[in-house]
């Protein structure tokens, strides 16, 4: 009786593994300079306790049904960070308002981070979390550029702060800047819609460990950068933008190498902030031309954009002097090309792994005449393909 010999396995392929297919991942990116809680408001400006409820309501309204949203804020003191975090978590944590007062300009919407409530519950049960540090000491002093996210949707894999100076690894003021400036960087992995995520403890400054989670979107990574460039120093804005572009380049190369090595789905990079630079300024040019990033606004046809054109208004009733200083930028993982689907409008909507679904500049003053900030929030609706 003849026994058939086993079929030898096929020779290993020399081609790199193909990325595992993933469904499109929608997300909303919102950036807003909320104006620091000054004890001496300028003409037309209301104190932070008056502005805070209006501003936080706007943030909640525009992220309520978008679980994958990121909120990038600028000019935020520690007490304001606590207030925003407490306000975002009001639905998740009933009765949070009216607790211990937050310091540094807070209005008492949130207790100190990591502190247990009177009922003994921990922050693990809260929906929103944040990353960021005070720019003056790398802890709580000075303005933050925080990134808020839902920790049941995104697992934080890495968090760092870059000081925009000649010594980016420590608190410092660079070049001709009038103030210390920073860029907050977070690497987030989508936990997935089906498997959920593992709850993790929250430490000082919003740091957390890596959580679990599986599902259709699990494994997709998004690098979020949030910054506030100097308002006085032209050299500081230009060189600060170059430091940010270098960081974006490193992140894109890392994603490309991991994709080639492991076959995992590619990630992408988004940059948000107040750049104190208009489109004809050096900082904008560095980011777009040298960094190869795309202005989200320019990927949406004019007739489909929502709201205002300008993002800075000041605290006044006249429209003269407004300018566009706040931006959202996109970058891919470094190995994609823009797609041409034969439709000019559709073609402009795609940038590498991104499809842009919408762009808008929100209102910062309503019928009551109270400006929630001297800047308007900017929103982009994106899909990571």
Protein Blocks (a to p, Z undefined) as FASTA:
>chain_A
ZZddddddddddfbdcddddddddddddddddebiadfbdcehiacfklmmmmmmmmmmm
mmmmmmkbccddehiafklmmmmmmmmmmmmmghkgopacdeehiahlaccehiacfkop
afklpmbdcedddfklopmgojdddddddfklpccfbdcdddddfblmbccdehjbfbdc
dddddddddebjklopadddddehhiacddededjkgoiacddddddddfkbmmlmmmmm
mmmmmmmmmmmmmmmmmmmmnopacdddddeddehiafkbmklmmmmmmnopacfklmpc
fklpghjfbfbebjafbfghiacfbdcddddehpaccddehiaklmmmpghjbccfbdcd
ddfbdfkopafbfbdcdddddddZZ
